[in-house]
């Protein structure tokens, strides 16, 4: 992906088997995000296109062409939704004459609610507006003889800042903090984590978003009175404490996960607006169903953070009541409701399909479609979309039927552990990354092995997945450097033991194991 990002003017490029020549390159910046727009000419007919590459956790590749404004979606069109809106600045260009360095553009991207492969985009440059329709492109469908593969170098181990545990002690710019809780937010393919920090007298939040394979956008903030925020008529500028902040972006998101001393509801949605001052200070406004909050912060670099160790936290402080997720309110009631919901709705041990039934009843999983295998039995399997990453999805599935788990096999290679197979006595769950970056789960009802000629539904790495799942299903591991059969052993064992204790405490059986 990084090599494609470095293509330049006059390079040749092949996209979806069509040949193009790069006529110009423009690089734009919005906050911590950067992307390039390549002006292309189709070598067969001279037609012009724009090819956008956003080098972030979303790794989006989109091929645009000019669209008729009359066919463009309206902001409140029921057939489309706003994917992203914001302002960006030109920071580099080559071969494009109608823009200059420092030019600003306001953009709005729309996505069809029926087809997320197509994107509509409007750009406003001063008094002029342009309209485009785009199609998402798969990485493997791009070729260029101009690409250079640099020699591989040892990779320095970096912290996974989005996976810090509750109790982690930190030193940020010389001051000590402890993580007492966190919440994970999700919007389309993007996600970020906000850690609640105990920093002495004041409560802080550390926001972490992975914007590329190697880089993070991190900020440290604290709550400020919303009534002190003054908006301009267009809301493009706000003022707080005599400081002027300019608009950066806005959007909508929802809660995908939370833990510790925070007060959020799963799947709870909110809208947000981000602003930045010329000196780099950040102002954020979050609009929830029951309240609106504001926070003031600053950008933090990875080199500003030092990990100090982990502290065991047995209970949560009741000292704060400063807004959403910032206090003890509802903690006990949430626990009671969770226990009641678990007893009422969790699949029983006698369920024919514990995993499938569990996914049906969990709001963080959505039914996608059903597929029919190519084997002789024409096995029909169900596909679900998960709001969790593959690791968390795997653990949730293990929790659904721990005593009957036969094996858990995951990939273990340079691409990452995003391919997992969980087999129980009754079902097989295939966990993988979809084309759009979401986690997908295929449930095979037979519980033997997946279809003989398995072709994963809308998989990001189709060929790689085919061989992984085929080998895993047959317990045939030709290369142990790419297959991991022990990663989840301890988790399965502990979950199984917890299940036994739970049944025993309810007066059930006490037998161990399968």
N, C-alpha and C positions, 0 to 999 in steps of 0.2 A: 504493500500500500504506500509506504513512504517513497519507494522508487518511482511509482506512477506520479506521485505528487511533485517530483522533481523534473518532470518533462518540461521542455521549453519550446519556444517559437521555432518553427520549421521542422520539428520532429514529426514523424509519421506515427499514426495510431490506428489500431483496428478495434472497433467496438461492435459486438454482436455481428461479426463477419463483414462489417462495412468499413471501408478504408477512408481515413480522414487525414488532413494535413493541418497542423496547428498554426494558425495565422497570428494569434496573439494570446497573451496570458495576463490575467489581472488577479492580484491577491488582495483579499479583504480581511478586516479584523473587526470583531465585535466582542468587547470584553476580553476574556481569555481565549476565545475561539478564533481560529484562522482558517480560511479556505481559499481555494483557487478556482477561477473560472477561465476555462480554455475556449477561445474562439476557434471553431473547427470549420473546415470546408470539406464537403463530401467530394472525393476525387473523381467520382463517376459522373456527377451532374452539377457540381458547384454549389449545392445547397448549403446554407450556413446553419450551424448548431452551436450551442454552448454546452460545455461539459464541466459540471461542478464536482469538485472533490473536497469533502470536509474530513480532515484528518483528525477524528475524535473517536470516542468510544462507540459512536454510531457507525463510523466508517462509511458514510453515505456517498454513493456515486450516482449522479443523475445526469441524463442527457436531455437537454432542453431544445425546443425550437419555438419560434415566434407563434403566438396564438391570437385568434380573433378576439378583441375585447368584448364583443357582444356575447360570446360563448363563455366568458369568464364567470366563475362562481361569485355570488353575492355573499357578503359577510354573514347573513343569517339564512343562507340556503340550507334546507334540510338535507340535501344530498351531499353536502361537504362540511368539513370542519377545519378551523384554523389550526395548522400544524405549528406555526411559529411566526412571530412578528418582532421586528426590531430594527435598529439602525446600525449600519456598518460603515467603515471608512476604508478607502483605497490606500494600501500601504506599499504596493509595488505594481508595476505594469510593464508590458513589453509588446510592441506592435499594435496597440490600441490607441487611436488618436482622439477619440471623443470623450475621454476622461483624463483627469490629471491627478497627481498625487494629492491626497488629502480630501478629495471629493467624498461626500457622504451620500448614502442611499438608504431610503426607508423601504423595507421589503415585507411582504406578507405571503406566506406559503400556505396553500390549502391542500387538503387531502380528501379524496372521495371516500365516503363512509362505506362504499361497496367495493372499492378496489384501491388498496393502499400501495399499489405499484405505480400509480400515476400521481404526479404532483402538479398543481397550478401555482404559478408564482407571479406576483406583480412587483415591479421595482419603480420607485419614484425618485428621480434625480432632479432635484430642484423643482422646476415647473413641468418637467416631462415625465410621463409614465410609460412603462413598457410591460407587456404581458407575455407569459411563456407557459407552455405545457411541457412537462418533463416525465421521463420514465426512469425508474430505478434500474441500475445496471449491476449485474453480479461481477464480482472481482475476477472470477475465472474466465469471463467473456471479454477480457481486455488484453490486447497483445501489442507489443511495440518493440522493434529492433533497437530502438534508442535506449531501452532500459539497461542499466548497468548494475550487475550484482556485485557489491563490495565484498571483500574477504571477511569471513566471520571473525569476530573478536570476542574475547571473554566478556560476558555480560555481568555487570555489577549487580549484586542482589539488592533489590529495593523493597521498601516497606509497602505493604498493601494497606494504604491509609483508610480505605473504605471498609476494612474488616477488623477494626480494633474492638476488643471486648469491653464490656462493662467492668469497671474496676481498674482499667489501664491508667497509669499515672504518666503525665506528660509535663515537659517543660517547654513552654512556648515563649520565645523572646525573653528568656531568663526568668519567667514566672511559672510557678507550679500549679497544675490542675489535675483533677481526677475525673474520668468519665463515669457518670452516675446513670446514664441512660442514652438511648439513641433512637432515632426514627429514620426510616428509609422512605424516600419519596420517589414516585415514578411518574413520568410523563412520556407517552409513546415509547420510543426506544431508549430514552434518556432516564437516568436515575441518579440520585445523589443521597448521601447520608449526612444527617445532622446529629452531632454528639452534644449532649447536655453536659456541661463541665461545672464542677464545683471549684470555684476559684476564690474562695474566701467569702467576703461580704457580698460580692456581686455574682450573679449567675451569667455564665457565658455559653455560647453555642459555637461549635466548630463545624463548619459546612465543608464537605469533601465531595468533589465530583471528578471522576476519572474522565479526562477529555481525550486521551490517547493511550496507547499501550504503555507508554513510559511516563506520562505527565498527568498531573492533577491540578485542579483549580481549588484552592483552599482559602477559606476566610474565617476570621474570628469576629464574632459580633455579640451584642447585648441589647436587650429590649430598651426602647425609648417610648415616651408617651405619644400615641398616635395623634392626639389632639394638637401636638406641637408641629405636625407636618403640614405645610401649606402648599397646595397644588396650584399650578397655573391653569388657565382656562382649558388648554389642550392636554394637560397632564403630561406634557413633554418635559416639564421642569418642575422640581419641587424645592422647597426651602425648609431647612431645619437648623435651628440654632445659628441663624445668619449665614448658613452655608448653602450654596446653590448646587443642586444635583441634576444631571441630565439623564434622560431616559436611555436605558440600555436594552431591556427586553421585558416581555410579559408572557404569561401562559397560564395553564391550568395543570394541576397535578393531583395525586392522591397518595394516601398512606399505604405502602406495601408491606411494612413490617415495623415493629418497635419493641423495645425491651428496656426494663429498668424504671427509673424514676421519671417517667413521662406519662402524659395523659392524652393518648390518641385512640381513635377507633379505626380498626382495619377498614381499608377501602374508603375512608373519609376523604372527600375532595376539597380543594381550595384553589383559589387563583392567586397569582403573585405578580408583583411589578418590581423591577430592579432599576436602581439609579446609581450614578457614580459622579463624584465631584472631580474637578480638574486636578485636585491634589491626590486623588486615588481613594478617598473615603467612599464607602458603599452604604446605601440606604435601601432597605428592603421592606416592602409592604405585603403582608399576607392577609387575604380576605377569606375567613372561614364562615360557616353557616351562622355561628353564634357570636362572632367577634372579629374585629379587624386589628391587626398588630403591626407594629413598626420596629425595626431593629437597625442599629448603626454598627458598622464594622469596617474592617480593613483586610486587605489581601495578606495572606501568610504563605511563605515559601517552605518547601520541605526541609530546607537547611535551617529553618527557624525552629523546627520541632525536634525534641529529643525524647525518646521513650525511656521511662525510668523503672518500669516494673508493673506488676499487677497487684492490686489490693482487693481482698475479699470483702464484698459489701453484702451484709446480711439483711439490712433493712433500709428503707428510703426516708430521706428527710422530708418533713412537712413544712419547711420554712418558707417556701415560695408559693405565691399564687399570682404570678405575673403574666398569665396568659396561657394560650393553647400549649399543652404538653409541658407546662412548667410548674407543676405542683403535684400534690398527692391526691387531689380530688378524684373521687370515683375509683380509686385503686382497689379498695376492698370489694366494692360492688362489682367491678369488672371481674375480679377473681371468682366471686360467687356466680355471676352470670356465666362465666366460661365453664365452670364445673357443671352447672345445670345443662348448658348446651351440649357439653361433651357426653353426658349421660343420656340426653334425649335424642341426639342426632348422630352420634358416632356409630359407624357400622358395627354390628355385633360380631362375635367370633364365629357365629353360624352363618354369616352372610356368604353367598356363593361367590361374590366378587367384592371383597373388602376394599381394594384399591379403587376400583371404578366407582363404587358407592361413595367412598370418601371424597374423591375428586368432585363428584356431583354436588355434594353438600358443602363444599368449601368455596366461599365467595372469591378466593384468590385464584381459582381455576375456572376456565371458561371452555365449554365444549366447542370444538372447531369443526370437525367433520368426521366421517367414517370412511375407511378404506378397505378394499377387498384384496386379499393376497393373491399371488400368482400360483400358489401351490394347489395340489389336487383337491384339497378340502374347501378351497375358496373361503378361508377364514376371514371374518369381518372384524376389524379392530377399530377402536375409537381413538380420536386424536383430541387432546386437550391443550390449551394454552395456559402457561403458568406465569404468575406475576413474580415468582421467585427466581433466583439464579439456579443453575443445575444442581449445585451442591445442596442448597436449602430444599429444593424440590425432592431430591433423593432422600433426604432425612425425613421429610414429611411422609413420603410414600412408605418408608421403612416403618414409621410409627403406626401406619394403618394396619399392618399385619405382621408384627415383628416375630412372632413365634413360628411363622411359616416361611420365613425368608430362607431360601436355599442358597443364593449367591448374590453378590453385588460386585460387578466388574465395571471398571472405568478406564478411560484412556489415560495415558501418561506420556505425553509427547510435547513437542515444542509449541504446538498450537494451543494447548491448554486442556484441562480436564473438563471438557464440556460434553462428553459422550459417556453415558452410563446405562447399564442394564441391571435391573433388579428383578430377580426371579423368585417367586414364592411357589407353594404347592398348588396354587389356584390361578395365578396370573403372571404375566410378564410385562414389566414397564420399561419402555425404551425412552430415555431422556436425552434430548439433544437441542442444539441451537437452531432456530429457524432462520429463514432468509432475512427476516426483518430484525433479527437480534433478540427476539423473545425466546424463552425456553418452551419447548414442545414436549409433550408426553404422549406416547402411543401405548395403549393398553391392549394386550392380546388376551382374550378371554380364556383361551385354552390352557395357558400356563405351561406349555411345553417349550417350544422354541418359536421365534417369529417366522414369518413366511419365508419359504425356501429361497425365493428370488426377491429378497427385501429391497424395496426402493422407498426410502424415507420421504414422507410428505413434506414438501417445501423446506428441505434441509439446507443449511448453509454450506456444509461440506458433504455433498452427496456421495462422491466416490470413496472418500475416507470412511464415512459412516457405514457404507455397505460392507466393507471388509471387517470393520470393527465388530458390528453386530453379528455378522455371519460367524466370525471366530468365537465371539463370546457365547453365542447360543449353542455352539457345538462343543464348548469347553476345549477349543483348539487354539492354543496361544503360541504361534510360531515365533514371535518376537516379544520377549518379556519386557523390553525397554519401552514398548508402546502400550502394554496392558498392565493394569494394576488390579490385583485380586484381593488385596488386604486392606485397602484404605479405610473401608467402612466396617471392618471386623469388630473393632471395639465399640463402635456406635450401635451395631446390631446387638451385640452382647448386652450392653447396658440397657438398651431399650427393651429387650426381651425380659430382662430381670425386673425392670420397672413394671412391665405389664403383669408379670406374675405376682408381684407385691400388691398391685392394684386389685387383681382378682381375689387374692387371698383376703384382703381387707374388707372386700364386699361379701365374704362368705362363700366364694366360689372355690374351684379346685386349687390344689397346690402343687400339681405335677410340674416338673421342670422341662423346658425345651419343647421340641416338636413332638 
